[in-house]
Amino acid sequence: MTPEEAQAALAACREQIDDVDRRLVALINERVRVVEQIGQIKQSAALNVYEPNRERAVLDNVASANAGPLPPDSAVRIFERIMDEMRTIQRNRMLSEEK
Amino acid sequence: MTPEEAQAALAACREQIDDVDRRLVALINERVRVVEQIGQIKQSAALNVYEPNRERAVLDNVASANAGPLPPDSAVRIFERIMDEMRTIQRNRMLSEEK
């Protein structure tokens, strides 16, 4: 592969990644909207916001769905980050509603 | 909403989240496969593996694609985690090839 060919191949790969990332952003936003619904249901029914068993179930679902090449421990760390951000979003929403 | 109605609504939301998460896992795996292609191209053309400008471009693409409700700083943290895991995967692949 010449350097020019390599650069062209890299550019094509990066376009693919940008496309994947845009779809990831759309899906994560879909997830935020469902988490916000969950927050409203819990609030109206005075249920606990934090349920550690549910987090285990989320990670189990992710592990079952993961056909690779993503290593299982990487999948756990990415989804722990996603769940952590969802908690922050929920917390900020509740704080702003209390004001 | 009765407690029973709330539980049923929560169960429906959780099924939606599990579905979103399975699609997220599939997309992240698609991303890993493209990143692995990039690694092979860079290796065959002896190009630099680490390019900080590209990371900026990834975050810019994510920010433009993010129509909300995901806050911009949450999006940055999630994609920094995803990129960090991709670097770990690449590094482990190169180490195992050197053996």
N, CA and C atoms of all chains as a GROMACS GRO file, in nm:
protein
  594
    1MET      N    1   0.085  -0.121   0.000
    1MET     CA    2   0.000   0.000   0.000
    1MET      C    3   0.088   0.126   0.000
    2THR      N    4   0.070   0.213  -0.098
    2THR     CA    5   0.146   0.339  -0.099
    2THR      C    6   0.092   0.430   0.012
    3PRO      N    7   0.170   0.531   0.053
    3PRO     CA    8   0.119   0.625   0.154
    3PRO      C    9  -0.012   0.691   0.109
    4GLU      N   10  -0.024   0.720  -0.022
    4GLU     CA   11  -0.147   0.783  -0.073
    4GLU      C   12  -0.267   0.689  -0.060
    5GLU      N   13  -0.242   0.562  -0.094
    5GLU     CA   14  -0.350   0.462  -0.082
    5GLU      C   15  -0.391   0.446   0.065
    6ALA      N   16  -0.289   0.446   0.152
    6ALA     CA   17  -0.318   0.431   0.295
    6ALA      C   18  -0.403   0.548   0.343
    7GLN      N   19  -0.367   0.670   0.302
    7GLN     CA   20  -0.444   0.788   0.345
    7GLN      C   21  -0.589   0.782   0.295
    8ALA      N   22  -0.606   0.736   0.171
    8ALA     CA   23  -0.742   0.725   0.116
    8ALA      C   24  -0.823   0.620   0.192
    9ALA      N   25  -0.757   0.508   0.224
    9ALA     CA   26  -0.826   0.402   0.298
    9ALA      C   27  -0.862   0.450   0.438
   10LEU      N   28  -0.771   0.525   0.502
   10LEU     CA   29  -0.799   0.580   0.636
   10LEU      C   30  -0.917   0.676   0.632
   11ALA      N   31  -0.919   0.761   0.530
   11ALA     CA   32  -1.029   0.858   0.519
   11ALA      C   33  -1.162   0.787   0.507
   12ALA      N   34  -1.165   0.678   0.430
   12ALA     CA   35  -1.290   0.602   0.414
   12ALA      C   36  -1.332   0.540   0.548
   13CYS      N   37  -1.234   0.486   0.620
   13CYS     CA   38  -1.264   0.426   0.752
   13CYS      C   39  -1.319   0.532   0.847
   14ARG      N   40  -1.261   0.650   0.843
   14ARG     CA   41  -1.306   0.756   0.935
   14ARG      C   42  -1.447   0.803   0.904
   15GLU      N   43  -1.479   0.803   0.776
   15GLU     CA   44  -1.620   0.837   0.742
   15GLU      C   45  -1.714   0.733   0.800
   16GLN      N   46  -1.672   0.606   0.792
   16GLN     CA   47  -1.755   0.500   0.850
   16GLN      C   48  -1.771   0.520   1.000
   17ILE      N   49  -1.662   0.555   1.068
   17ILE     CA   50  -1.668   0.575   1.214
   17ILE      C   51  -1.759   0.693   1.247
   18ASP      N   52  -1.745   0.801   1.171
   18ASP     CA   53  -1.831   0.918   1.198
   18ASP      C   54  -1.978   0.881   1.182
   19ASP      N   55  -2.006   0.796   1.082
   19ASP     CA   56  -2.144   0.752   1.061
   19ASP      C   57  -2.192   0.665   1.178
   20VAL      N   58  -2.108   0.571   1.221
   20VAL     CA   59  -2.142   0.488   1.338
   20VAL      C   60  -2.166   0.577   1.459
   21ASP      N   61  -2.080   0.676   1.479
   21ASP     CA   62  -2.092   0.762   1.597
   21ASP      C   63  -2.223   0.843   1.595
   22ARG      N   64  -2.262   0.889   1.477
   22ARG     CA   65  -2.389   0.963   1.469
   22ARG      C   66  -2.506   0.872   1.508
   23ARG      N   67  -2.497   0.744   1.466
   23ARG     CA   68  -2.605   0.652   1.504
   23ARG      C   69  -2.597   0.620   1.654
   24LEU      N   70  -2.476   0.614   1.709
   24LEU     CA   71  -2.462   0.593   1.855
   24LEU      C   72  -2.524   0.708   1.931
   25VAL      N   73  -2.497   0.831   1.888
   25VAL     CA   74  -2.553   0.949   1.957
   25VAL      C   75  -2.706   0.944   1.954
   26ALA      N   76  -2.763   0.908   1.839
   26ALA     CA   77  -2.910   0.900   1.828
   26ALA      C   78  -2.965   0.796   1.925
   27LEU      N   79  -2.899   0.681   1.934
   27LEU     CA   80  -2.945   0.574   2.024
   27LEU      C   81  -2.930   0.614   2.170
   28ILE      N   82  -2.819   0.679   2.204
   28ILE     CA   83  -2.800   0.721   2.344
   28ILE      C   84  -2.907   0.823   2.381
   29ASN      N   85  -2.943   0.911   2.287
   29ASN     CA   86  -3.052   1.005   2.315
   29ASN      C   87  -3.185   0.933   2.333
   30GLU      N   88  -3.206   0.827   2.255
   30GLU     CA   89  -3.328   0.747   2.271
   30GLU      C   90  -3.329   0.688   2.413
   31ARG      N   91  -3.212   0.641   2.458
   31ARG     CA   92  -3.200   0.583   2.592
   31ARG      C   93  -3.230   0.688   2.699
   32VAL      N   94  -3.178   0.811   2.681
   32VAL     CA   95  -3.205   0.918   2.779
   32VAL      C   96  -3.355   0.943   2.790
   33ARG      N   97  -3.424   0.944   2.675
   33ARG     CA   98  -3.568   0.972   2.679
   33ARG      C   99  -3.643   0.864   2.757
   34VAL      N  100  -3.602   0.738   2.740
   34VAL     CA  101  -3.670   0.631   2.816
   34VAL      C  102  -3.635   0.641   2.964
   35VAL      N  103  -3.510   0.674   2.995
   35VAL     CA  104  -3.470   0.690   3.135
   35VAL      C  105  -3.548   0.805   3.199
   36GLU      N  106  -3.573   0.910   3.122
   36GLU     CA  107  -3.653   1.022   3.176
   36GLU      C  108  -3.797   0.978   3.204
   37GLN      N  109  -3.851   0.894   3.117
   37GLN     CA  110  -3.985   0.838   3.143
   37GLN      C  111  -3.985   0.758   3.272
   38ILE      N  112  -3.879   0.676   3.290
   38ILE     CA  113  -3.868   0.595   3.412
   38ILE      C  114  -3.865   0.686   3.535
   39GLY      N  115  -3.791   0.795   3.526
   39GLY     CA  116  -3.784   0.890   3.638
   39GLY      C  117  -3.921   0.946   3.672
   40GLN      N  118  -3.997   0.979   3.569
   40GLN     CA  119  -4.131   1.035   3.593
   40GLN      C  120  -4.224   0.933   3.656
   41ILE      N  121  -4.216   0.808   3.607
   41ILE     CA  122  -4.300   0.701   3.664
   41ILE      C  123  -4.264   0.680   3.811
   42LYS      N  124  -4.134   0.673   3.838
   42LYS     CA  125  -4.091   0.650   3.977
   42LYS      C  126  -4.134   0.764   4.068
   43GLN      N  127  -4.125   0.887   4.016
   43GLN     CA  128  -4.163   1.004   4.095
   43GLN      C  129  -4.314   1.001   4.126
   44SER      N  130  -4.394   0.970   4.023
   44SER     CA  131  -4.539   0.973   4.043
   44SER      C  132  -4.584   0.859   4.133
   45ALA      N  133  -4.508   0.748   4.135
   45ALA     CA  134  -4.547   0.635   4.220
   45ALA      C  135  -4.463   0.629   4.347
   46ALA      N  136  -4.379   0.732   4.370
   46ALA     CA  137  -4.293   0.740   4.489
   46ALA      C  138  -4.208   0.613   4.507
   47LEU      N  139  -4.149   0.567   4.394
   47LEU     CA  140  -4.062   0.449   4.401
   47LEU      C  141  -3.916   0.492   4.414
   48ASN      N  142  -3.832   0.399   4.458
   48ASN     CA  143  -3.688   0.427   4.471
   48ASN      C  144  -3.625   0.462   4.336
   49VAL      N  145  -3.541   0.561   4.337
   49VAL     CA  146  -3.474   0.600   4.212
   49VAL      C  147  -3.360   0.504   4.180
   50TYR      N  148  -3.285   0.466   4.283
   50TYR     CA  149  -3.165   0.386   4.261
   50TYR      C  150  -3.193   0.239   4.288
   51GLU      N  151  -3.173   0.154   4.186
   51GLU     CA  152  -3.194   0.010   4.204
   51GLU      C  153  -3.074  -0.066   4.153
   52PRO      N  154  -2.985  -0.104   4.243
   52PRO     CA  155  -2.860  -0.170   4.200
   52PRO      C  156  -2.885  -0.299   4.123
   53ASN      N  157  -2.995  -0.371   4.153
   53ASN     CA  158  -3.023  -0.495   4.078
   53ASN      C  159  -3.047  -0.469   3.931
   54ARG      N  160  -3.109  -0.356   3.904
   54ARG     CA  161  -3.136  -0.321   3.765
   54ARG      C  162  -3.005  -0.298   3.689
   55GLU      N  163  -2.907  -0.239   3.756
   55GLU     CA  164  -2.778  -0.215   3.689
   55GLU      C  165  -2.711  -0.347   3.651
   56ARG      N  166  -2.723  -0.445   3.739
   56ARG     CA  167  -2.670  -0.578   3.710
   56ARG      C  168  -2.742  -0.636   3.587
   57ALA      N  169  -2.874  -0.618   3.582
   57ALA     CA  170  -2.953  -0.672   3.471
   57ALA      C  171  -2.913  -0.605   3.339
   58VAL      N  172  -2.884  -0.474   3.344
   58VAL     CA  173  -2.840  -0.402   3.223
   58VAL      C  174  -2.708  -0.462   3.173
   59LEU      N  175  -2.615  -0.483   3.265
   59LEU     CA  176  -2.484  -0.536   3.224
   59LEU      C  177  -2.496  -0.681   3.175
   60ASP      N  178  -2.586  -0.759   3.234
   60ASP     CA  179  -2.609  -0.896   3.186
   60ASP      C  180  -2.664  -0.895   3.043
   61ASN      N  181  -2.760  -0.804   3.018
   61ASN     CA  182  -2.817  -0.792   2.884
   61ASN      C  183  -2.709  -0.755   2.782
   62VAL      N  184  -2.623  -0.660   2.821
   62VAL     CA  185  -2.514  -0.616   2.732
   62VAL      C  186  -2.420  -0.733   2.705
   63ALA      N  187  -2.384  -0.807   2.810
   63ALA     CA  188  -2.291  -0.920   2.794
   63ALA      C  189  -2.350  -1.025   2.699
   64SER      N  190  -2.480  -1.054   2.713
   64SER     CA  191  -2.542  -1.155   2.625
   64SER      C  192  -2.547  -1.108   2.481
   65ALA      N  193  -2.566  -0.976   2.464
   65ALA     CA  194  -2.579  -0.923   2.328
   65ALA      C  195  -2.443  -0.909   2.260
   66ASN      N  196  -2.336  -0.911   2.338
   66ASN     CA  197  -2.204  -0.880   2.282
   66ASN      C  198  -2.141  -1.000   2.211
   67ALA      N  199  -2.146  -0.996   2.077
   67ALA     CA  200  -2.090  -1.104   1.997
   67ALA      C  201  -1.943  -1.078   1.963
   68GLY      N  202  -1.886  -0.968   2.012
   68GLY     CA  203  -1.747  -0.935   1.984
   68GLY      C  204  -1.732  -0.865   1.850
   69PRO      N  205  -1.614  -0.810   1.819
   69PRO     CA  206  -1.485  -0.824   1.887
   69PRO      C  207  -1.467  -0.738   2.014
   70LEU      N  208  -1.565  -0.661   2.055
   70LEU     CA  209  -1.551  -0.581   2.177
   70LEU      C  210  -1.528  -0.674   2.296
   71PRO      N  211  -1.417  -0.658   2.372
   71PRO     CA  212  -1.395  -0.746   2.487
   71PRO      C  213  -1.501  -0.719   2.595
   72PRO      N  214  -1.541  -0.826   2.669
   72PRO     CA  215  -1.647  -0.810   2.770
   72PRO      C  216  -1.616  -0.700   2.872
   73ASP      N  217  -1.491  -0.688   2.917
   73ASP     CA  218  -1.461  -0.587   3.019
   73ASP      C  219  -1.470  -0.445   2.962
   74SER      N  220  -1.441  -0.429   2.832
   74SER     CA  221  -1.459  -0.298   2.769
   74SER      C  222  -1.608  -0.263   2.764
   75ALA      N  223  -1.690  -0.363   2.732
   75ALA     CA  224  -1.835  -0.339   2.725
   75ALA      C  225  -1.886  -0.295   2.862
   76VAL      N  226  -1.839  -0.360   2.968
   76VAL     CA  227  -1.881  -0.322   3.103
   76VAL      C  228  -1.842  -0.177   3.132
   77ARG      N  229  -1.718  -0.140   3.101
   77ARG     CA  230  -1.675  -0.003   3.133
   77ARG      C  231  -1.753   0.101   3.053
   78ILE      N  232  -1.781   0.074   2.926
   78ILE     CA  233  -1.857   0.170   2.846
   78ILE      C  234  -1.999   0.186   2.902
   79PHE      N  235  -2.063   0.075   2.936
   79PHE     CA  236  -2.202   0.086   2.985
   79PHE      C  237  -2.209   0.139   3.128
   80GLU      N  238  -2.104   0.116   3.208
   80GLU     CA  239  -2.100   0.180   3.340
   80GLU      C  240  -2.094   0.332   3.322
   81ARG      N  241  -2.017   0.377   3.225
   81ARG     CA  242  -2.009   0.521   3.197
   81ARG      C  243  -2.145   0.574   3.150
   82ILE      N  244  -2.210   0.500   3.060
   82ILE     CA  245  -2.340   0.543   3.010
   82ILE      C  246  -2.441   0.552   3.125
   83MET      N  247  -2.444   0.449   3.211
   83MET     CA  248  -2.540   0.450   3.323
   83MET      C  249  -2.507   0.562   3.422
   84ASP      N  250  -2.378   0.587   3.441
   84ASP     CA  251  -2.337   0.694   3.532
   84ASP      C  252  -2.386   0.830   3.479
   85GLU      N  253  -2.373   0.851   3.348
   85GLU     CA  254  -2.421   0.978   3.290
   85GLU      C  255  -2.572   0.989   3.303
   86MET      N  256  -2.643   0.877   3.287
   86MET     CA  257  -2.790   0.879   3.299
   86MET      C  258  -2.829   0.920   3.442
   87ARG      N  259  -2.755   0.868   3.541
   87ARG     CA  260  -2.784   0.906   3.680
   87ARG      C  261  -2.761   1.055   3.702
   88THR      N  262  -2.653   1.107   3.646
   88THR     CA  263  -2.624   1.251   3.658
   88THR      C  264  -2.737   1.334   3.597
   89ILE      N  265  -2.784   1.291   3.478
   89ILE     CA  266  -2.892   1.363   3.410
   89ILE      C  267  -3.018   1.363   3.497
   90GLN      N  268  -3.052   1.245   3.552
   90GLN     CA  269  -3.170   1.232   3.638
   90GLN      C  270  -3.160   1.321   3.761
   91ARG      N  271  -3.040   1.318   3.822
   91ARG     CA  272  -3.018   1.395   3.945
   91ARG      C  273  -3.034   1.545   3.916
   92ASN      N  274  -2.974   1.590   3.807
   92ASN     CA  275  -2.984   1.732   3.773
   92ASN      C  276  -3.127   1.773   3.742
   93ARG      N  277  -3.201   1.682   3.680
   93ARG     CA  278  -3.341   1.712   3.649
   93ARG      C  279  -3.422   1.729   3.779
   94MET      N  280  -3.399   1.636   3.873
   94MET     CA  281  -3.473   1.645   3.999
   94MET      C  282  -3.434   1.771   4.077
   95LEU      N  283  -3.306   1.804   4.076
   95LEU     CA  284  -3.260   1.925   4.147
   95LEU      C  285  -3.324   2.049   4.087
   96SER      N  286  -3.332   2.056   3.954
   96SER     CA  287  -3.387   2.177   3.891
   96SER      C  288  -3.538   2.185   3.916
   97GLU      N  289  -3.605   2.069   3.931
   97GLU     CA  290  -3.749   2.072   3.961
   97GLU      C  291  -3.778   2.114   4.105
   98GLU      N  292  -3.681   2.090   4.195
   98GLU     CA  293  -3.701   2.127   4.336
   98GLU      C  294  -3.689   2.278   4.357
   99LYS      N  295  -3.623   2.343   4.263
   99LYS     CA  296  -3.597   2.488   4.283
   99LYS      C  297  -3.727   2.568   4.279
  100MET      N  298  -5.147   0.706   3.917
  100MET     CA  299  -5.095   0.574   3.875
  100MET      C  300  -5.084   0.482   3.997
  101THR      N  301  -5.148   0.364   3.991
  101THR     CA  302  -5.137   0.269   4.103
  101THR      C  303  -4.996   0.208   4.102
  102PRO      N  304  -4.952   0.153   4.215
  102PRO     CA  305  -4.820   0.088   4.216
  102PRO      C  306  -4.810  -0.022   4.109
  103GLU      N  307  -4.920  -0.093   4.085
  103GLU     CA  308  -4.918  -0.200   3.983
  103GLU      C  309  -4.900  -0.141   3.843
  104GLU      N  310  -4.970  -0.031   3.817
  104GLU     CA  311  -4.956   0.035   3.686
  104GLU      C  312  -4.814   0.088   3.669
  105ALA      N  313  -4.760   0.144   3.777
  105ALA     CA  314  -4.624   0.196   3.771
  105ALA      C  315  -4.525   0.083   3.741
  106GLN      N  316  -4.542  -0.031   3.806
  106GLN     CA  317  -4.451  -0.144   3.781
  106GLN      C  318  -4.462  -0.193   3.636
  107ALA      N  319  -4.583  -0.196   3.584
  107ALA     CA  320  -4.601  -0.240   3.444
  107ALA      C  321  -4.536  -0.140   3.348
  108ALA      N  322  -4.553  -0.011   3.377
  108ALA     CA  323  -4.493   0.092   3.291
  108ALA      C  324  -4.341   0.085   3.298
  109LEU      N  325  -4.287   0.061   3.419
  109LEU     CA  326  -4.142   0.048   3.434
  109LEU      C  327  -4.089  -0.072   3.356
  110ALA      N  328  -4.161  -0.183   3.363
  110ALA     CA  329  -4.117  -0.304   3.292
  110ALA      C  330  -4.112  -0.278   3.142
  111ALA      N  331  -4.210  -0.204   3.090
  111ALA     CA  332  -4.211  -0.173   2.947
  111ALA      C  333  -4.093  -0.084   2.910
  112CYS      N  334  -4.064   0.016   2.996
  112CYS     CA  335  -3.949   0.104   2.971
  112CYS      C  336  -3.819   0.025   2.972
  113ARG      N  337  -3.809  -0.069   3.065
  113ARG     CA  338  -3.684  -0.147   3.074
  113ARG      C  339  -3.664  -0.237   2.954
  114GLU      N  340  -3.774  -0.286   2.899
  114GLU     CA  341  -3.760  -0.365   2.776
  114GLU      C  342  -3.709  -0.277   2.662
  115GLN      N  343  -3.760  -0.153   2.659
  115GLN     CA  344  -3.711  -0.059   2.556
  115GLN      C  345  -3.562  -0.032   2.573
  116ILE      N  346  -3.519  -0.012   2.700
  116ILE     CA  347  -3.377   0.016   2.725
  116ILE      C  348  -3.292  -0.104   2.686
  117ASP      N  349  -3.338  -0.224   2.720
  117ASP     CA  350  -3.260  -0.344   2.684
  117ASP      C  351  -3.246  -0.353   2.532
  118ASP      N  352  -3.352  -0.316   2.461
  118ASP     CA  353  -3.347  -0.319   2.315
  118ASP      C  354  -3.247  -0.214   2.262
  119VAL      N  355  -3.254  -0.093   2.317
  119VAL     CA  356  -3.159   0.012   2.277
  119VAL      C  357  -3.016  -0.036   2.305
  120ASP      N  358  -2.995  -0.097   2.421
  120ASP     CA  359  -2.860  -0.139   2.458
  120ASP      C  360  -2.805  -0.247   2.365
  121ARG      N  361  -2.894  -0.338   2.321
  121ARG     CA  362  -2.847  -0.441   2.227
  121ARG      C  363  -2.804  -0.377   2.095
  122ARG      N  364  -2.878  -0.273   2.054
  122ARG     CA  365  -2.839  -0.203   1.930
  122ARG      C  366  -2.709  -0.124   1.951
  123LEU      N  367  -2.693  -0.067   2.073
  123LEU     CA  368  -2.568   0.004   2.103
  123LEU      C  369  -2.448  -0.093   2.097
  124VAL      N  370  -2.465  -0.212   2.155
  124VAL     CA  371  -2.356  -0.310   2.155
  124VAL      C  372  -2.318  -0.346   2.011
  125ALA      N  373  -2.420  -0.366   1.926
  125ALA     CA  374  -2.392  -0.402   1.786
  125ALA      C  375  -2.315  -0.289   1.716
  126LEU      N  376  -2.354  -0.164   1.742
  126LEU     CA  377  -2.286  -0.050   1.678
  126LEU      C  378  -2.143  -0.034   1.731
  127ILE      N  379  -2.125  -0.053   1.861
  127ILE     CA  380  -1.989  -0.039   1.917
  127ILE      C  381  -1.899  -0.148   1.858
  128ASN      N  382  -1.954  -0.267   1.836
  128ASN     CA  383  -1.875  -0.372   1.772
  128ASN      C  384  -1.842  -0.336   1.627
  129GLU      N  385  -1.936  -0.271   1.559
  129GLU     CA  386  -1.909  -0.225   1.422
  129GLU      C  387  -1.793  -0.125   1.426
  130ARG      N  388  -1.796  -0.038   1.527
  130ARG     CA  389  -1.689   0.062   1.543
  130ARG      C  390  -1.554  -0.006   1.568
  131VAL      N  391  -1.553  -0.110   1.652
  131VAL     CA  392  -1.428  -0.181   1.680
  131VAL      C  393  -1.370  -0.240   1.551
  132ARG      N  394  -1.458  -0.296   1.468
  132ARG     CA  395  -1.409  -0.357   1.344
  132ARG      C  396  -1.345  -0.254   1.252
  133VAL      N  397  -1.404  -0.134   1.245
  133VAL     CA  398  -1.344  -0.030   1.160
  133VAL      C  399  -1.213   0.018   1.221
  134VAL      N  400  -1.210   0.032   1.354
  134VAL     CA  401  -1.086   0.075   1.421
  134VAL      C  402  -0.975  -0.028   1.397
  135GLU      N  403  -1.012  -0.156   1.395
  135GLU     CA  404  -0.911  -0.261   1.368
  135GLU      C  405  -0.858  -0.249   1.225
  136GLN      N  406  -0.948  -0.215   1.131
  136GLN     CA  407  -0.902  -0.191   0.993
  136GLN      C  408  -0.804  -0.075   0.988
  137ILE      N  409  -0.836   0.032   1.063
  137ILE     CA  410  -0.748   0.149   1.067
  137ILE      C  411  -0.610   0.108   1.120
  138GLY      N  412  -0.611   0.025   1.224
  138GLY     CA  413  -0.484  -0.022   1.282
  138GLY      C  414  -0.400  -0.097   1.179
  139GLN      N  415  -0.469  -0.181   1.099
  139GLN     CA  416  -0.395  -0.259   0.998
  139GLN      C  417  -0.339  -0.169   0.888
  140ILE      N  418  -0.420  -0.071   0.847
  140ILE     CA  419  -0.372   0.022   0.743
  140ILE      C  420  -0.250   0.099   0.794
  141LYS      N  421  -0.261   0.150   0.918
  141LYS     CA  422  -0.150   0.228   0.974
  141LYS      C  423  -0.024   0.144   0.988
  142GLN      N  424  -0.043   0.017   1.027
  142GLN     CA  425   0.071  -0.072   1.044
  142GLN      C  426   0.139  -0.099   0.910
  143SER      N  427   0.057  -0.126   0.808
  143SER     CA  428   0.115  -0.160   0.677
  143SER      C  429   0.180  -0.039   0.613
  144ALA      N  430   0.132   0.081   0.647
  144ALA     CA  431   0.192   0.202   0.588
  144ALA      C  432   0.285   0.272   0.685
  145ALA      N  433   0.310   0.208   0.802
  145ALA     CA  434   0.400   0.264   0.905
  145ALA      C  435   0.362   0.407   0.945
  146LEU      N  436   0.231   0.426   0.964
  146LEU     CA  437   0.182   0.558   1.006
  146LEU      C  438   0.168   0.562   1.159
  147ASN      N  439   0.161   0.683   1.213
  147ASN     CA  440   0.142   0.700   1.358
  147ASN      C  441   0.009   0.639   1.404
  148VAL      N  442   0.013   0.571   1.517
  148VAL     CA  443  -0.110   0.512   1.570
  148VAL      C  444  -0.194   0.619   1.640
  149TYR      N  445  -0.128   0.705   1.714
  149TYR     CA  446  -0.201   0.801   1.795
  149TYR      C  447  -0.208   0.937   1.725
  150GLU      N  448  -0.329   0.986   1.701
  150GLU     CA  449  -0.344   1.116   1.636
  150GLU      C  450  -0.444   1.201   1.713
  151PRO      N  451  -0.394   1.289   1.800
  151PRO     CA  452  -0.485   1.367   1.883
  151PRO      C  453  -0.583   1.453   1.804
  152ASN      N  454  -0.544   1.500   1.685
  152ASN     CA  455  -0.638   1.581   1.605
  152ASN      C  456  -0.762   1.502   1.566
  153ARG      N  457  -0.741   1.374   1.541
  153ARG     CA  458  -0.854   1.289   1.503
  153ARG      C  459  -0.952   1.277   1.620
  154GLU      N  460  -0.901   1.272   1.742
  154GLU     CA  461  -0.992   1.261   1.858
  154GLU      C  462  -1.079   1.386   1.869
  155ARG      N  463  -1.020   1.500   1.843
  155ARG     CA  464  -1.096   1.625   1.842
  155ARG      C  465  -1.206   1.618   1.736
  156ALA      N  466  -1.170   1.566   1.617
  156ALA     CA  467  -1.267   1.558   1.507
  156ALA      C  468  -1.382   1.463   1.544
  157VAL      N  469  -1.351   1.354   1.615
  157VAL     CA  470  -1.456   1.260   1.658
  157VAL      C  471  -1.553   1.332   1.752
  158LEU      N  472  -1.499   1.406   1.849
  158LEU     CA  473  -1.585   1.475   1.945
  158LEU      C  474  -1.666   1.587   1.878
  159ASP      N  475  -1.607   1.652   1.778
  159ASP     CA  476  -1.681   1.756   1.704
  159ASP      C  477  -1.798   1.693   1.628
  160ASN      N  478  -1.773   1.578   1.565
  160ASN     CA  479  -1.879   1.509   1.492
  160ASN      C  480  -1.992   1.469   1.587
  161VAL      N  481  -1.955   1.418   1.704
  161VAL     CA  482  -2.054   1.377   1.805
  161VAL      C  483  -2.136   1.499   1.849
  162ALA      N  484  -2.067   1.610   1.876
  162ALA     CA  485  -2.136   1.731   1.923
  162ALA      C  486  -2.236   1.780   1.818
  163SER      N  487  -2.196   1.775   1.689
  163SER     CA  488  -2.288   1.822   1.583
  163SER      C  489  -2.408   1.730   1.571
  164ALA      N  490  -2.385   1.600   1.592
  164ALA     CA  491  -2.494   1.504   1.574
  164ALA      C  492  -2.589   1.503   1.693
  165ASN      N  493  -2.546   1.559   1.806
  165ASN     CA  494  -2.623   1.547   1.929
  165ASN      C  495  -2.738   1.648   1.936
  166ALA      N  496  -2.860   1.599   1.909
  166ALA     CA  497  -2.978   1.686   1.912
  166ALA      C  498  -3.041   1.690   2.051
  167GLY      N  499  -2.981   1.621   2.150
  167GLY     CA  500  -3.036   1.617   2.285
  167GLY      C  501  -3.145   1.514   2.299
  168PRO      N  502  -3.191   1.486   2.420
  168PRO     CA  503  -3.165   1.556   2.546
  168PRO      C  504  -3.031   1.524   2.614
  169LEU      N  505  -2.947   1.442   2.556
  169LEU     CA  506  -2.816   1.413   2.616
  169LEU      C  507  -2.736   1.542   2.626
  170PRO      N  508  -2.691   1.582   2.748
  170PRO     CA  509  -2.612   1.705   2.758
  170PRO      C  510  -2.476   1.690   2.687
  171PRO      N  511  -2.426   1.799   2.628
  171PRO     CA  512  -2.300   1.791   2.553
  171PRO      C  513  -2.184   1.733   2.634
  172ASP      N  514  -2.173   1.770   2.763
  172ASP     CA  515  -2.060   1.719   2.842
  172ASP      C  516  -2.074   1.570   2.871
  173SER      N  517  -2.198   1.521   2.880
  173SER     CA  518  -2.217   1.376   2.896
  173SER      C  519  -2.173   1.303   2.769
  174ALA      N  520  -2.207   1.361   2.654
  174ALA     CA  521  -2.168   1.300   2.527
  174ALA      C  522  -2.016   1.291   2.517
  175VAL      N  523  -1.948   1.398   2.558
  175VAL     CA  524  -1.801   1.398   2.554
  175VAL      C  525  -1.747   1.286   2.642
  176ARG      N  526  -1.799   1.275   2.764
  176ARG     CA  527  -1.745   1.172   2.856
  176ARG      C  528  -1.771   1.030   2.805
  177ILE      N  529  -1.888   1.008   2.747
  177ILE     CA  530  -1.918   0.874   2.695
  177ILE      C  531  -1.824   0.840   2.577
  178PHE      N  532  -1.804   0.935   2.488
  178PHE     CA  533  -1.718   0.906   2.371
  178PHE      C  534  -1.570   0.904   2.407
  179GLU      N  535  -1.531   0.977   2.509
  179GLU     CA  536  -1.392   0.963   2.557
  179GLU      C  537  -1.370   0.822   2.610
  180ARG      N  538  -1.471   0.769   2.680
  180ARG     CA  539  -1.460   0.630   2.731
  180ARG      C  540  -1.453   0.532   2.615
  181ILE      N  541  -1.540   0.552   2.514
  181ILE     CA  542  -1.540   0.462   2.398
  181ILE      C  543  -1.404   0.467   2.327
  182MET      N  544  -1.349   0.588   2.305
  182MET     CA  545  -1.219   0.599   2.237
  182MET      C  546  -1.108   0.538   2.321
  183ASP      N  547  -1.118   0.555   2.453
  183ASP     CA  548  -1.018   0.499   2.541
  183ASP      C  549  -1.018   0.345   2.532
  184GLU      N  550  -1.136   0.287   2.528
  184GLU     CA  551  -1.145   0.140   2.515
  184GLU      C  552  -1.090   0.094   2.380
  185MET      N  553  -1.114   0.171   2.275
  185MET     CA  554  -1.064   0.136   2.142
  185MET      C  555  -0.910   0.136   2.142
  186ARG      N  556  -0.852   0.236   2.212
  186ARG     CA  557  -0.704   0.240   2.222
  186ARG      C  558  -0.651   0.118   2.296
  187THR      N  559  -0.720   0.080   2.404
  187THR     CA  560  -0.678  -0.039   2.480
  187THR      C  561  -0.683  -0.164   2.392
  188ILE      N  562  -0.791  -0.176   2.314
  188ILE     CA  563  -0.807  -0.293   2.227
  188ILE      C  564  -0.693  -0.297   2.123
  189GLN      N  565  -0.664  -0.180   2.064
  189GLN     CA  566  -0.556  -0.172   1.964
  189GLN      C  567  -0.421  -0.207   2.024
  190ARG      N  568  -0.397  -0.154   2.145
  190ARG     CA  569  -0.269  -0.177   2.212
  190ARG      C  570  -0.252  -0.326   2.243
  191ASN      N  571  -0.358  -0.388   2.293
  191ASN     CA  572  -0.349  -0.531   2.326
  191ASN      C  573  -0.329  -0.615   2.200
  192ARG      N  574  -0.392  -0.572   2.090
  192ARG     CA  575  -0.376  -0.646   1.966
  192ARG      C  576  -0.231  -0.639   1.919
  193MET      N  577  -0.171  -0.520   1.926
  193MET     CA  578  -0.032  -0.505   1.881
  193MET      C  579   0.062  -0.584   1.972
  194LEU      N  580   0.037  -0.581   2.102
  194LEU     CA  581   0.122  -0.654   2.197
  194LEU      C  582   0.116  -0.805   2.168
  195SER      N  583  -0.005  -0.854   2.139
  195SER     CA  584  -0.017  -0.999   2.118
  195SER      C  585   0.047  -1.039   1.984
  196GLU      N  586   0.052  -0.945   1.889
  196GLU     CA  587   0.118  -0.975   1.760
  196GLU      C  588   0.270  -0.974   1.772
  197GLU      N  589   0.321  -0.898   1.871
  197GLU     CA  590   0.467  -0.890   1.889
  197GLU      C  591   0.524  -1.015   1.953
  198LYS      N  592   0.436  -1.092   2.019
  198LYS     CA  593   0.485  -1.209   2.093
  198LYS      C  594   0.539  -1.317   2.000
   0.00000   0.00000   0.00000
